Amino acid sequence: MCLELAAHECSQLECSSHLERFFAGELGAPADLLHEPGTHLISSPSREEPRWLGFLVPLLIVGHGPSTVVSIREDLLPAAERLVRGATRRVPPDVVSGLQDLVEARVPGIRRLVGHALYCDSERFRPARAHAVETLPPGGHDPGFFLRHFDGPVFVTRERGGEVSAWSALKLKGEDVWEVSVSTDPRFRGRGLAKAVVSAATEYVLERGRVPLYVHEDSNPASTRVARSLGYHVFAREAFCSWSDRSETAIW
């Protein structure tokens, strides 16, 4: 994946267009389906093939505007049809949970997420530079954790002794869309460190003409506040099940 600087930053219209193509590709659906009112249940080879960094995503649900697309493994399609029957533009939470239960029964050990996909563009970005942030290049960081989970640069804050107190790392999910992840050491929370590292990561992505994507769980409102404070806006409702043989152990 090329990390070179692009000729211009990503505008709101360009970001939205890139995201529609990205999610259509992830769903294995035509982009027009994201504008078609109603709930659309499809199966796709994408649900059985390894995705980014080898992760399997047997279920992906994306709700954008008037449309919700449910993409699931082909062998689970008949059971999913019974669950989704009657759903309109938004799949009810109990149906989402039922679909995730259906997948987990076939794929033990999956990770489940229900939340939103947010993005930021160069027109609405509000950078935060209250803390010094260090940029570590790909491969220039802890090989134990970061290299198992991220393929882009890592942005960190450090304490006086050099200890990392917060980090934001990039997942180069597509040619035009790079996902931003973040974590803060619990001992140093409440100081705006997450906002600082996410800001640095967002600025890096925008300067290269890509779209910064920020996926958060509904159960983590603090994460939502960080993104919103920097100018991120909701692009879609998102739920998925994912599985990987990579260790899920975080550094905090």
C-alpha positions in Angstrom: 0.0 0.0 0.0 1.5 3.3 -1.1 2.0 5.9 1.8 3.2 8.7 -0.5 1.6 12.2 -0.1 -1.3 12.7 -2.4 -1.8 15.9 -4.5 -4.7 17.2 -2.3 -6.6 16.5 0.9 -9.9 14.6 0.9 -13.0 16.8 0.6 -16.4 15.9 2.1 -17.8 14.8 -1.3 -14.7 12.8 -2.2 -14.6 11.1 1.2 -18.3 10.1 0.9 -17.7 8.7 -2.6 -14.6 6.7 -1.5 -16.5 5.3 1.5 -19.5 4.1 -0.6 -17.1 2.2 -2.9 -15.2 0.8 0.1 -18.2 -0.5 1.9 -19.8 -1.9 -1.3 -16.5 -3.8 -1.9 -16.5 -5.1 1.7 -20.1 -6.2 1.4 -19.7 -7.7 -2.0 -22.6 -5.6 -3.3 -23.1 -3.1 -6.0 -22.6 0.5 -4.7 -26.1 1.4 -5.9 -27.6 -1.0 -3.2 -26.4 1.5 -0.5 -29.0 3.9 -1.9 -31.8 1.5 -2.4 -34.5 1.9 0.3 -35.1 -1.2 2.5 -33.1 -4.1 4.0 -31.2 -6.2 1.5 -29.9 -9.7 2.4 -27.1 -11.0 0.2 -24.4 -13.7 0.3 -21.0 -13.0 -1.0 -17.6 -14.8 -1.4 -16.2 -11.9 0.7 -17.8 -13.6 3.8 -15.7 -16.7 3.4 -12.4 -15.3 2.0 -9.7 -13.7 4.2 -10.0 -9.9 4.3 -7.5 -7.4 5.6 -4.6 -9.0 7.4 -6.2 -12.4 7.0 -9.3 -11.7 9.1 -12.5 -13.5 8.3 -15.8 -11.5 8.4 -18.6 -14.0 8.0 -21.2 -11.3 8.7 -21.2 -7.6 7.8 -24.2 -5.3 8.2 -24.0 -1.7 6.9 -26.9 0.8 7.2 -26.4 3.9 5.1 -29.1 6.4 4.5 -32.4 4.6 3.5 -30.6 1.3 3.0 -29.3 -1.6 5.1 -27.3 -4.3 3.5 -26.8 -7.6 5.4 -24.0 -9.7 3.9 -23.6 -13.2 5.3 -22.0 -16.5 4.5 -24.0 -18.5 1.9 -24.6 -21.5 4.1 -26.3 -19.2 6.7 -28.5 -17.4 4.2 -31.7 -19.5 4.7 -31.6 -19.0 8.5 -30.8 -15.3 8.0 -33.7 -14.9 5.7 -36.1 -16.1 8.5 -34.5 -13.6 10.9 -34.5 -10.6 8.6 -38.0 -11.1 7.2 -40.1 -8.0 7.7 -37.3 -5.7 8.5 -37.5 -2.3 6.7 -34.7 0.2 6.3 -33.2 -0.5 9.8 -32.6 -4.0 11.2 -33.8 -4.1 14.8 -31.2 -4.7 17.5 -32.6 -8.1 18.4 -32.4 -9.2 14.8 -28.7 -8.0 14.6 -28.0 -10.0 17.8 -29.8 -13.0 16.4 -27.7 -12.9 13.2 -24.5 -12.7 15.3 -25.7 -15.6 17.4 -26.3 -17.6 14.2 -22.7 -16.9 13.0 -21.2 -17.6 16.4 -22.8 -21.0 16.5 -20.9 -21.9 13.4 -17.7 -20.0 14.1 -16.8 -20.1 17.8 -14.5 -17.4 19.2 -15.7 -14.6 16.9 -15.5 -11.0 17.8 -18.9 -9.2 17.7 -19.4 -5.4 17.2 -22.4 -3.2 17.0 -21.7 0.5 16.4 -21.1 3.2 13.9 -18.6 4.0 11.2 -17.5 7.6 11.3 -15.3 9.6 8.9 -13.6 12.9 8.8 -12.9 15.2 5.8 -10.4 18.1 5.4 -13.3 20.6 5.5 -14.5 19.6 8.9 -11.4 18.4 10.6 -10.6 20.2 13.9 -7.0 19.2 14.9 -5.9 18.9 18.5 -2.2 19.6 19.2 -2.1 20.0 23.0 0.3 17.1 23.4 3.5 16.1 21.6 2.9 13.1 19.4 5.6 10.8 18.0 5.1 9.0 14.7 6.5 5.5 14.4 6.8 4.1 10.8 5.3 0.8 9.8 7.6 -1.9 11.3 9.2 0.6 13.6 7.3 -0.4 16.7 6.6 -3.2 19.1 6.6 -6.3 16.8 4.6 -8.3 19.4 1.3 -6.5 19.3 1.3 -3.8 16.6 2.6 -5.8 13.7 -0.1 -8.5 14.4 -2.9 -5.9 14.2 -1.8 -2.9 12.1 0.0 -2.4 8.8 0.3 1.4 9.0 2.1 4.0 11.1 1.5 4.3 14.8 1.2 7.7 16.6 2.1 7.7 20.3 2.4 10.0 23.3 5.0 9.3 25.9 5.5 10.1 29.6 8.8 11.7 30.8 10.5 8.3 31.2 9.6 7.4 27.6 6.7 5.1 28.5 3.9 5.1 25.9 0.7 6.5 27.4 -1.6 6.5 24.4 -1.4 5.3 20.8 -3.4 5.5 17.5 -2.6 3.0 14.7 -3.7 2.9 11.1 -5.2 -0.1 9.3 -4.7 0.3 5.6 -8.0 -1.2 4.8 -8.2 0.0 1.2 -6.6 2.1 -1.4 -8.7 5.1 -0.4 -9.8 4.3 3.1 -7.6 3.9 6.2 -9.1 3.0 9.6 -8.0 4.7 12.8 -7.6 2.7 16.0 -6.8 4.1 19.5 -6.1 3.1 23.0 -5.0 4.9 26.2 -3.2 3.4 29.1 -5.9 3.5 31.9 -3.4 5.2 34.3 -3.3 8.2 32.0 -6.9 8.7 30.9 -8.7 11.9 31.2 -5.8 14.1 29.9 -6.9 14.3 26.2 -4.2 11.9 25.0 -6.5 9.8 22.9 -7.7 13.0 21.2 -4.1 14.0 20.5 -3.0 10.7 18.9 -6.3 10.3 16.9 -5.8 13.9 15.6 -2.3 13.1 14.5 -3.4 9.9 12.7 -6.4 11.7 11.1 -4.2 14.5 9.8 -1.7 12.0 8.4 -4.5 10.2 6.5 -6.1 13.4 5.2 -2.8 14.9 4.0 -2.4 11.8 1.8 -5.7 12.1 0.2 -7.3 9.1 2.0 -10.4 8.8 4.1 -9.9 8.4 7.9 -12.5 5.8 9.0 -13.3 5.4 12.8 -15.4 2.5 13.9 -16.7 2.5 17.4 -18.9 0.3 19.5 -22.1 1.7 20.9 -21.0 0.5 24.3 -18.1 3.0 24.2 -19.4 6.5 24.3 -16.0 7.9 25.3 -14.6 6.8 22.0 -17.5 8.5 20.2 -16.7 11.8 22.0 -13.1 11.7 20.9 -14.0 11.3 17.3 -16.8 13.8 17.3 -14.6 16.4 19.0 -12.2 16.2 16.0 -14.9 16.7 13.4 -15.9 13.1 12.6 -19.4 12.4 11.4 -21.5 9.2 11.1 -21.3 7.6 7.7 -23.1 4.3 8.5 -24.5 2.0 11.1 -22.3 -1.0 11.2 -22.3 -4.5 12.8 -20.1 -7.5 12.1 -18.6 -10.7 13.3 -14.9 -11.3 12.7 -12.4 -14.0 13.5 -8.6 -14.3 13.3 -6.0 -16.6 14.6 -4.0 -13.6 15.6 -3.8 -13.0 19.3 -6.4 -10.4 20.5 -4.4 -9.6 23.6 -4.1 -5.8 23.9 -1.1 -4.1 25.4 -3.4 -2.5 28.1 
